[in-house]
Amino acid sequence: MTEQAKPSLEVCLSPALLHLYDVKNYIVVIIDVLRATSTICTALHNGATKVIPVSSVAECVSIGKQLGAITAGERDGMIAEGLLNGNSPFEYSREFIQDKTLVLTTTNGTKLLHMAKDAIQIVTGSFPNISAVCDYLVAQKLPVILGCAAWKDRANLEDTLFAGAVVSRIKEHFSVNCDSAIMAESVFNTSKDDIFGFMTQASHFKRLANYGLEKDIRYCLSPDGANVLPIFRNGELVIAG
């Protein structure tokens, strides 16, 4: 395939930049490594029927009551007031989540997901499902935006790292004419031999480590622990297929 015939692959480093991209012509991958998209794929991998991402705690509680669902979420890394469950992937074991619906609200990831609503398709990605994400994107043969949820609109290291890891894996199938993609891949190549060690300098690492969540961080940076592909359909995230 000639370079002109290949679909484009771009990286958006922050929700604040998403307006610069014409999302309706793209598959958008929502990336919120610490921890929303890691938790979403883990819950679905462990048997959740669906995950409903919502913007506010009030909406989370309301929908949870209507559906008899598990309500969960965080604000600034801590369980949000009014919710019983947080954003740790370790909360969503098969014993707890199988055959249940999870309604989830987070600081960054759910906001970006709703911002990208006009995309051809929306899927979610993180290291625990990186192979499923890469295989799907290559198979679709459509233009892709890797959308980083960032931290309150500021670019962050972990989402950039994951975007770079995806670029590194699939770039031969795409046309990459995007400085953000090149930057992300360069960051990943710098760190790929010890991603956890590299991440110890990141602001969100320090934030979560202060809460004793290093186990969460290590899981969220490890490949293919929950290798399913969540796809957004009719306001719900379900396993693609």
MOWO-V270509 format. One record per residue. N is the residue number from 0. RES is the residue in one small letter. SS is DSSP state (2 for helix, 1 for strand, 0 for the rest). OMEGA is omega in whole degrees, 0 to 359 (none if undefined). D_CENTER is the distance of its C-alpha to the mean C-alpha in Angstrom with 2 decimals. Layout:
((N;RES;SS;OMEGA;D_CENTER) (N;RES;SS;OMEGA;D_CENTER))
This chain:
((0;m;0;178;29.57) (1;t;0;181;30.53) (2;e;0;180;28.14) (3;q;0;183;28.88) (4;a;0;180;28.04) (5;k;0;175;24.58) (6;p;0;182;21.62) (7;s;1;176;20.02) (8;l;1;183;16.82) (9;e;1;177;15.69) (10;v;1;173;13.27) (11;c;1;190;12.92) (12;l;0;182;12.70) (13;s;0;174;12.61) (14;p;2;180;12.68) (15;a;2;180;16.38) (16;l;2;188;16.76) (17;l;2;180;15.24) (18;h;2;179;18.77) (19;l;2;183;19.98) (20;y;0;179;18.25) (21;d;0;192;19.71) (22;v;2;186;16.61) (23;k;2;177;18.95) (24;n;2;188;19.82) (25;y;0;156;16.41) (26;i;1;176;13.56) (27;v;1;174;10.51) (28;v;1;178;7.15) (29;i;1;185;4.60) (30;i;1;175;2.94) (31;d;0;192;3.79) (32;v;0;181;5.45) (33;l;0;11;8.36) (34;r;0;192;7.80) (35;a;2;186;6.16) (36;t;2;172;3.41) (37;s;2;180;6.35) (38;t;2;180;8.72) (39;i;2;181;7.97) (40;c;2;179;8.65) (41;t;2;179;11.36) (42;a;2;180;12.99) (43;l;2;177;13.28) (44;h;2;182;14.47) (45;n;0;169;16.97) (46;g;0;175;18.38) (47;a;0;179;16.93) (48;t;0;179;18.25) (49;k;1;173;15.43) (50;v;1;179;12.92) (51;i;1;180;13.97) (52;p;1;180;11.76) (53;v;0;187;14.39) (54;s;0;189;15.10) (55;s;0;176;17.97) (56;v;2;180;19.34) (57;a;2;178;22.42) (58;e;2;179;20.69) (59;c;2;180;18.83) (60;v;2;182;22.27) (61;s;2;181;24.06) (62;i;2;178;21.97) (63;g;2;179;21.94) (64;k;2;180;25.71) (65;q;2;188;26.19) (66;l;2;187;24.35) (67;g;0;186;25.21) (68;a;0;172;21.52) (69;i;1;179;19.85) (70;t;1;186;18.68) (71;a;1;175;16.23) (72;g;1;180;14.44) (73;e;1;168;14.89) (74;r;1;180;16.31) (75;d;0;174;16.47) (76;g;0;181;15.36) (77;m;1;176;18.03) (78;i;1;182;18.46) (79;a;0;180;19.19) (80;e;0;181;22.89) (81;g;0;180;23.89) (82;l;0;184;21.24) (83;l;0;186;22.07) (84;n;1;183;18.78) (85;g;0;189;16.07) (86;n;0;179;12.47) (87;s;0;177;13.51) (88;p;2;182;12.58) (89;f;2;176;16.32) (90;e;2;191;17.35) (91;y;0;175;16.31) (92;s;0;178;18.87) (93;r;2;181;20.39) (94;e;2;184;23.45) (95;f;2;195;21.72) (96;i;2;186;19.21) (97;q;0;178;20.88) (98;d;0;179;21.99) (99;k;0;175;20.64) (100;t;1;178;18.45) (101;l;1;173;15.86) (102;v;1;192;15.66) (103;l;1;172;12.94) (104;t;1;182;13.00) (105;t;0;184;11.28) (106;t;0;191;12.42) (107;n;0;191;9.87) (108;g;2;183;6.71) (109;t;2;178;9.19) (110;k;2;182;11.47) (111;l;2;180;9.67) (112;l;2;180;9.06) (113;h;2;177;12.78) (114;m;2;184;13.78) (115;a;0;191;12.79) (116;k;0;182;14.88) (117;d;0;181;17.48) (118;a;0;175;15.56) (119;i;0;177;17.15) (120;q;1;172;14.12) (121;i;1;173;10.53) (122;v;1;179;8.15) (123;t;1;185;4.56) (124;g;1;173;4.14) (125;s;0;183;5.05) (126;f;2;180;8.80) (127;p;2;176;9.92) (128;n;2;186;9.44) (129;i;2;181;10.04) (130;s;2;178;13.42) (131;a;2;178;12.61) (132;v;2;184;10.32) (133;c;2;180;13.17) (134;d;2;181;15.90) (135;y;2;183;14.79) (136;l;2;178;14.53) (137;v;2;183;17.88) (138;a;2;185;19.47) (139;q;2;180;18.74) (140;k;0;179;20.58) (141;l;0;176;19.13) (142;p;0;186;18.02) (143;v;1;166;14.37) (144;i;1;172;12.53) (145;l;1;188;9.53) (146;g;1;181;8.44) (147;c;1;179;7.65) (148;a;0;177;7.48) (149;a;0;179;10.20) (150;w;1;181;12.63) (151;k;0;177;14.91) (152;d;0;176;14.92) (153;r;1;179;15.84) (154;a;0;178;14.15) (155;n;0;188;12.94) (156;l;2;188;13.42) (157;e;2;180;10.47) (158;d;2;176;7.97) (159;t;2;177;11.19) (160;l;2;181;11.97) (161;f;2;177;9.14) (162;a;2;179;9.97) (163;g;2;178;13.50) (164;a;2;178;13.25) (165;v;2;178;12.25) (166;v;2;181;15.04) (167;s;2;183;17.36) (168;r;2;193;17.01) (169;i;2;190;17.42) (170;k;2;181;19.33) (171;e;2;180;22.63) (172;h;2;187;21.69) (173;f;0;169;20.79) (174;s;1;182;22.57) (175;v;0;177;20.95) (176;n;0;190;22.79) (177;c;0;182;20.34) (178;d;2;180;20.98) (179;s;2;178;17.43) (180;a;2;179;16.50) (181;i;2;177;19.63) (182;m;2;182;18.92) (183;a;2;179;15.44) (184;e;2;179;17.11) (185;s;2;177;19.98) (186;v;2;179;18.01) (187;f;2;181;16.51) (188;n;2;177;20.07) (189;t;2;191;21.49) (190;s;2;196;19.46) (191;k;0;179;18.80) (192;d;0;179;21.84) (193;d;0;183;20.69) (194;i;2;180;17.09) (195;f;2;179;17.64) (196;g;2;178;20.87) (197;f;2;184;19.53) (198;m;2;182;16.90) (199;t;0;178;19.78) (200;q;0;186;20.67) (201;a;0;182;17.43) (202;s;2;182;17.88) (203;h;2;173;14.92) (204;f;2;182;16.24) (205;k;2;180;19.59) (206;r;2;182;18.49) (207;l;2;179;17.00) (208;a;2;177;19.81) (209;n;0;177;22.28) (210;y;0;180;21.22) (211;g;0;187;21.76) (212;l;0;180;18.17) (213;e;2;177;18.49) (214;k;2;176;18.16) (215;d;2;183;14.65) (216;i;2;181;13.82) (217;r;2;178;15.59) (218;y;2;184;13.81) (219;c;2;179;10.27) (220;l;0;183;11.83) (221;s;0;186;13.69) (222;p;0;163;13.26) (223;d;0;174;13.52) (224;g;0;179;14.20) (225;a;0;196;12.60) (226;n;0;172;12.84) (227;v;0;181;12.35) (228;l;0;173;10.62) (229;p;1;177;9.47) (230;i;1;186;11.05) (231;f;1;179;11.89) (232;r;1;175;15.67) (233;n;0;176;18.13) (234;g;0;183;15.88) (235;e;1;172;14.45) (236;l;1;179;11.66) (237;v;1;177;13.74) (238;i;1;179;13.96) (239;a;0;179;14.91) (240;g;0;none;18.60))
